[in-house]
Amino acid sequence: MQIIENTTNQREMWQKLNLLSIKGKRIKQQINNKFTPDELNNHFANIKITNSVKFNLSDTNNANHQNTLNEFSFECIDPETVRKAIYRIKSSAVGNDQISMLFIKLILPYITNPITNMFNLSLMSGTFPSDWKIAQVLAFSKTQNVLNVDDFRPISILPAFSKALEYIVSDQIRTHLTQHNLMDPLQSGFHKYHSTATALACITDGIRLALDKREIAYLTHLDFFKAFQSVDHKILPRKLSYFLNFSQEAVRWVKKLFV
């Protein structure tokens, strides 16, 4: 308390607290180095999902289904869209192609048109460059004391052009979902103008309203273990076509991401 009382400004206070290891000091992680890259790779590549959601493929063969949505197809993009997508990439990590983001931004005025043509060719033909799917996988520990391979989480570093095309595709799909009200208004993840802050505000407001009405508030937490890894690559294209009315070319493009 004496340190705080004798401090004239907030910056000086935090500097003194930092010296006491109260704030700002990162605890050095004790990582067990006994795991080889092959062991980590095999673990990440063979994650088994025991509680995956079951979906009957025969449901998509229902002849009575009438899809009233406008068909979704990828649209051709212009050089300005490509430029904005590349500048949205904040990471400086270098992918498998060894092309740094700094270098790409330096020569962007000279390569924007060729890159735009490559992106449009990919979207219109339903193909995806194989080299852009190769990622450098880094293993980061989830705990301070790593005891087994489950204590690591993989971080995939993709080539910069792959990430730029991902931004463009994401924007077009999100526009389709928004225009047809296919996204729940209370969804916060992958929803424009939403974040964890809006989710917390919604939950807090709901609890307060219940208390004002003298009602009981229930809050259920669901942990979707390995959510992205649990996506079935055979089911996803069928659902995109059946429920979201993706065109054959758009579905073929998505399939190319998996093979």
N, C-alpha and C positions, 0 to 999 in steps of 0.2 A: 504494500500500500504506500510506503514511503516513496518508492520509485515513481508511482503515478502522481502523488501529490507534488513532488518536486519537478515534474515535467511541465514545460511551458506550452508544448504543442503535441498534437496527436502523432505526428511522424516520429518525433523524438521518443515518445512513449513506446511505440511499437519497436523501435530500434533497441531500446533497453530490455524490453520483454523478450526480444529475439535472442539477446545474449544469454538469457536465462533458459533458453530452449522451450519457452512457452508458446512461441508462435514462429512459424516459418521454417523450422528445422525438419527436414525429412528423415525419417528413420531408415537407416540403411538396411535393405532387405538381405536376408541370409538365404541365398539361393543355393540349392543343392545341385552341384554340377555333375552328378553321376549319370544324368540322362543324356543320351546321344541324340544328335539331330534326327537320325532314323527312327528312334523310339518316339520322339515327339511328333514326327511326321506321320507315323503309323497311327498314333493316338488321334490326331486331328482328322485324319482321313477316314477313320473307321469308328466315328462316334455313333453309338447305338442309341436309338430313341425307343424307349419301351412304352411310352404313353402317348404315342402319336394318334391324332384324330383319324378315325376311320371314315372313309368316303367311298360310296359305292359308285364305281364308274358307270354302271348301267343307268344311273340317274340322269346322265347327260344324253342318253339315247331316247328320252321321253319325247314321243312324236307330238304330244299335245303342248309342248312348251312353246310359247310365243314370246320372242325377245323383242320388246318395243324400243330398245335403245338404238341410237344411231350407231352404225358400224364404226368401230375405231380402227383407223389406219394411221401409221406414222406419216407426218407431213414433211415435205422437203424444207430444209432450213437454209438460212442465208448466212453470209460471212459474219454479220454482226452478232447473230445468235451464237456462233462458234466462239467469237472473241469474248463475249460475256461469260460463256460457260468455262472457258479456260481461266479467266480472271477470277472466277468463283472458287477455284482451287487454292486453298491457303497453305496446304502442306507442301513442304519442300523435299519430301522423301522421293528418292529416285527408284523407279521401277525396274523390272527385268530388262527393259530396252536401254537402260543406262542414259536416258535423256532427261536432264534435269528440267524442272519447271522454270528456273531462272533463264536457261538457254532458250526454251520455247517462247517465253514472253519477249525476249530480246529480238528474236527473228520473226515474231508473229505477223507483222505487217507483210512479210514476204511469203509466208506459208499458209495464210488464212484461206485463200481460195482453194489450193490443193486439199487441205484438210476438210474443207466444206464438201468438196466433191467426194472424198472418201466416206465421210459420214453419211451423205445422202445415198451413196451407192450401197452402204451397209443397210440403211433403213428401208430402201425401196426394194432391195433384192432379198431381204430376209436372211442376211448373212452377218457374221461377226468375225473380224480378224482373229485367228487363232493365237497369234503372239500377244494380243491385248488381253487374253484370258489368263496368261501366265503371271502369277503373283509371287512375290517374295514374302514368305510367311515368317514373322517374328513371334517368338514365344515370350509373353510377359507373365510374370507371376501375379496371382490374384491374392496371395497371402504373404505375410512377412517371412514365414518359415515354410519353404517348399518341401513337401515330403513325397509327393507322387505326381504323376503327369496330369492328374485332374486339377492340380493347383495352378496350371498354366492356361492362359487364354491366347488364341492365335490372333495376330493382327496381320492382315493381308495388304501388301503394298502393290498396287497395280500401276501400269504405265499411265502417264498423265493423259494421253489421248483417250484411253479407256474411261477414265474418270470424267472427262469432259463430255463424252458421248453419253455416259450414264446420267449426268445432269440433264441433258437435253431430252432423253427418253423419259426420265422421271417427270419433267415438267409437262410433257405432252400427255402422259398417262394421268397425271394428277388433274389436268384440265378436263379430261374426259370424265373422270370420276366426280369432279365438282359440278360440272354442267348437268349431270344426271342425278345429282344428290345421292351418290352411292357411298359417300363417306359419312359416317355417323357424326352429327354435329358436336358430340362430346368427345370424339377422338382427338387426342393431342399429338400422338406420334405421327410423323410423315404428313402432317396437316398444316397448310400454310397459315401463318399468324397464330399458331398454337405451339405450346411448349410444355415443359414440366410445370412451369409457373401457372399456366392456365388450368392444368389438371388439378393442381393443389387448390387454386382459387375456387374451382367448381366443387370440389369435395368439401372444402371448408364452408362454402355458401350453402350447400345442401344440408350439412349438419346443423348450421345455425338456423335455417328455415324450419328444420324438424324440431329443434329445441323451442323455437318461438311458438310453434303450434302444439307444444307439449307432446310430441310424438317421439317414438324410439328410433334412433338412427343406427342402422347396421352398415358396416363397412367390410367388404370381402376383398381380400388380396389373393390374386391368382398369379402364381409364378410359372410362366411359360418357359420351361426348361429347354434350352437349345432351340428356340423358336425357329430361327432361320434354317438350321440343319434339319428340322423336322418337315420341311416343305417337300412333298413328294414330286419329283420331277416329271412323273408320268401323269399325275392328276392335275398339276397346275395349268398346263396348256389347255386341257379339256375344260377346266373351270373358266379360264379366260375367254374361251370361245363361246361357251354355253351361257354363262351368267353375265359377262361384261361385253359380249358381242365383238370380240377382237377379230379382225380380218385374218385370213389365212396367212398373209404375208407377215402380219404383226406377231401371230402365234409362232410362225416359223423362226422369226428373229429371236423370240424368247427361248425357243428350244435350242438354238445355236449357242446360247450361253452355257448350256449344260454339257454339250458334247464337243 
